Amino acid sequence: MNAAAAAEVALAEFVYVKLGSVSERAGERVIRNASGIVGLLQLAEDLDGPVAASRRNRISARVSGPRNDAAHRGSHLRRAGWRML
C-alpha cells in the first residue's frame, strides 16, 4: 500500500508540473478526477506520451491490484507477492 501511495504522489506531482500554468485549484480537480494510480498514469500519458502497454499492465497487476485488494477486501499480500514487487 505504501508503494502505491508513493507512486500516486509521484505521478500527481508529475501531472502538476506538466499542467504548467493551470491554476492550483484546476490542477487539484484534474488530479482528483483521475482514479488512483492507473488513472494518474493515463493522465500522465495524455500529457507526456504513452507508456508501453506491458508496463501499464505490470503497474496495474503489481501495484494497484494488491493495493485495492488490501484496501477494499482486507486481503493480505502473500509472501509470493512480495517477490513480484
Backbone bond lengths (Angstrom), bond angles and torsions (degrees), N, CA, C in turn:
res aa  C-N    CA-C-N  psi(-1)  N-CA   C-N-CA  omega(-1)  CA-C   N-CA-C  phi
1 M - - - 1.446 - - 1.529 110.20 -
2 N 1.316 116.04 -36.63 1.462 118.95 178.55 1.518 111.58 -64.88
3 A 1.320 116.58 -39.16 1.468 120.16 179.33 1.525 110.28 -64.30
4 A 1.316 117.09 -41.34 1.464 120.73 179.25 1.528 110.40 -65.30
5 A 1.329 116.87 -42.20 1.464 120.36 178.95 1.525 110.87 -63.97
6 A 1.319 116.91 -42.95 1.471 120.56 178.93 1.522 110.96 -64.01
7 A 1.321 117.03 -40.26 1.465 120.55 178.48 1.526 110.73 -65.52
8 E 1.318 117.35 -40.12 1.466 120.63 177.97 1.528 111.15 -63.29
9 V 1.323 117.19 -42.16 1.468 121.12 178.51 1.528 110.04 -62.87
10 A 1.326 116.74 -44.70 1.462 120.34 -179.77 1.528 111.22 -63.98
11 L 1.314 117.37 -43.67 1.467 120.35 178.63 1.521 111.50 -65.91
12 A 1.332 116.93 -39.22 1.461 120.00 177.78 1.525 110.81 -62.62
13 E 1.316 117.15 -42.00 1.466 121.10 177.73 1.525 110.50 -63.35
14 F 1.326 117.22 -42.48 1.461 121.86 177.28 1.525 110.31 -58.76
15 V 1.330 116.64 -45.19 1.469 121.00 -180.00 1.522 110.20 -63.12
16 Y 1.335 117.94 -44.00 1.475 120.68 177.57 1.522 110.94 -56.06
17 V 1.320 116.07 -45.51 1.466 120.38 -179.78 1.527 110.00 -62.84
18 K 1.322 117.07 -44.81 1.462 120.94 -178.89 1.525 112.31 -66.48
19 L 1.331 116.90 -30.70 1.464 119.56 179.55 1.525 111.44 -69.66
20 G 1.309 116.76 -22.33 1.460 121.59 173.62 1.507 114.71 61.23
21 S 1.318 116.40 -109.38 1.463 121.45 -170.03 1.529 114.12 -84.16
22 V 1.309 118.20 5.30 1.462 120.80 177.67 1.529 108.58 -66.12
23 S 1.314 116.78 143.45 1.465 119.75 -179.38 1.528 110.63 -61.52
24 E 1.323 115.30 155.48 1.462 120.28 -179.66 1.528 110.48 -59.91
25 R 1.317 116.56 -40.71 1.464 121.01 -179.87 1.534 110.86 -61.81
26 A 1.331 116.31 -44.71 1.466 119.85 178.71 1.525 110.36 -65.63
27 G 1.325 116.89 -41.41 1.459 120.77 178.51 1.519 111.81 -60.77
28 E 1.326 117.01 -43.21 1.461 120.84 178.13 1.519 111.05 -62.52
29 R 1.311 117.07 -39.24 1.471 121.00 179.32 1.528 110.12 -64.85
30 V 1.318 116.75 -43.26 1.463 120.94 178.92 1.526 109.78 -60.74
31 I 1.332 116.63 -46.82 1.461 121.43 -179.91 1.527 110.83 -62.44
32 R 1.314 117.15 -44.60 1.463 121.24 -179.14 1.523 111.51 -61.91
33 N 1.331 116.91 -35.96 1.462 120.92 -177.87 1.525 113.06 -76.40
34 A 1.313 117.10 -16.61 1.465 120.05 173.93 1.527 106.01 -78.11
35 S 1.296 117.83 132.37 1.456 121.19 -173.55 1.533 111.34 -94.09
36 G 1.328 116.45 99.09 1.461 121.29 174.35 1.519 113.65 66.78
37 I 1.312 115.07 -165.17 1.457 120.89 -174.24 1.529 112.09 -64.62
38 V 1.333 117.38 -38.57 1.463 119.98 -179.49 1.527 110.00 -68.20
39 G 1.322 117.80 -42.25 1.455 120.97 177.23 1.520 112.07 -63.76
40 L 1.324 116.67 -40.56 1.465 120.38 177.30 1.527 111.18 -66.69
41 L 1.322 116.77 -37.78 1.461 120.18 177.22 1.527 110.38 -64.09
42 Q 1.325 117.33 -42.28 1.464 120.68 177.66 1.521 110.78 -63.16
43 L 1.317 116.99 -40.26 1.461 121.10 177.56 1.526 110.58 -64.61
44 A 1.322 116.80 -43.45 1.467 121.02 177.52 1.524 110.36 -60.69
45 E 1.325 116.83 -39.47 1.468 120.64 177.26 1.526 111.12 -63.90
46 D 1.317 116.30 -40.40 1.470 120.01 177.97 1.524 111.23 -61.18
47 L 1.320 116.05 -33.45 1.456 120.94 -177.22 1.527 113.70 -87.07
48 D 1.329 117.16 -27.98 1.468 119.28 -169.95 1.523 114.48 -130.59
49 G 1.293 117.88 -2.55 1.459 120.07 -179.01 1.516 111.09 109.72
50 P 1.317 115.92 155.59 1.466 120.31 -172.81 1.525 114.55 -72.08
51 V 1.315 113.28 151.10 1.458 123.08 172.18 1.525 105.53 -98.34
52 A 1.299 117.69 148.63 1.461 120.69 178.94 1.530 109.85 -53.82
53 A 1.328 115.71 137.54 1.467 120.59 -178.95 1.519 111.14 -56.35
54 S 1.327 117.84 -36.89 1.461 120.16 -179.87 1.524 111.02 -63.77
55 R 1.337 117.30 -36.48 1.472 120.56 178.25 1.527 110.01 -68.77
56 R 1.330 116.43 -43.36 1.466 120.48 179.40 1.531 110.20 -61.15
57 N 1.331 116.74 -43.46 1.464 120.79 179.25 1.521 111.41 -64.74
58 R 1.338 116.83 -38.39 1.464 121.36 178.77 1.527 110.51 -64.98
59 I 1.327 116.94 -42.27 1.465 120.62 178.37 1.517 110.05 -61.91
60 S 1.322 115.76 -44.25 1.453 120.01 179.94 1.526 111.32 -62.61
61 A 1.326 116.85 -46.09 1.467 120.97 -176.61 1.520 112.98 -72.46
62 R 1.331 117.28 -37.60 1.466 119.91 -171.83 1.513 114.95 -96.97
63 V 1.323 116.98 -21.14 1.469 118.70 -177.35 1.525 111.13 -115.78
64 S 1.332 116.99 -61.88 1.465 118.12 -174.18 1.526 112.61 -71.98
65 G 1.337 118.31 -35.07 1.463 120.17 179.07 1.518 112.75 -60.95
66 P 1.342 118.17 -55.08 1.472 119.20 178.11 1.528 112.83 -61.47
67 R 1.336 117.24 -36.04 1.467 120.36 178.72 1.527 109.82 -63.84
68 N 1.329 116.81 -45.06 1.464 120.36 179.95 1.524 111.51 -66.16
69 D 1.325 116.90 -39.61 1.468 119.80 176.85 1.528 111.05 -60.56
70 A 1.323 116.36 -42.92 1.470 120.13 -179.93 1.528 111.41 -68.19
71 A 1.327 115.88 -44.28 1.464 119.93 -175.29 1.526 113.01 -72.89
72 H 1.321 117.25 -37.42 1.459 119.95 -172.09 1.528 114.30 -104.18
73 R 1.318 117.00 -20.76 1.461 120.01 -177.70 1.524 112.75 -119.62
74 G 1.317 116.56 -7.15 1.458 120.33 -178.57 1.517 113.37 73.47
75 S 1.338 116.60 18.04 1.469 120.61 -180.00 1.522 110.48 -70.54
76 H 1.310 114.91 153.83 1.461 121.66 176.23 1.522 108.48 -110.69
77 L 1.314 116.07 142.55 1.458 120.76 176.38 1.519 108.40 -73.45
78 R 1.304 116.00 123.48 1.458 120.47 179.39 1.520 110.21 -79.54
79 R 1.303 114.99 159.45 1.458 121.55 -177.21 1.536 111.43 -53.19
80 A 1.315 119.07 -38.10 1.466 122.10 178.71 1.530 110.01 -61.81
81 G 1.303 116.98 -34.50 1.454 121.53 179.32 1.520 112.53 -70.05
82 W 1.310 117.97 -26.99 1.469 120.52 179.34 1.511 110.61 -63.13
83 R 1.326 116.50 -41.75 1.453 120.36 -178.81 1.522 111.46 -66.66
84 M 1.301 117.86 -32.16 1.449 122.40 -177.81 1.512 111.50 -69.08
85 L 1.323 118.41 -28.15 1.456 121.03 179.80 1.486 108.69 -75.78
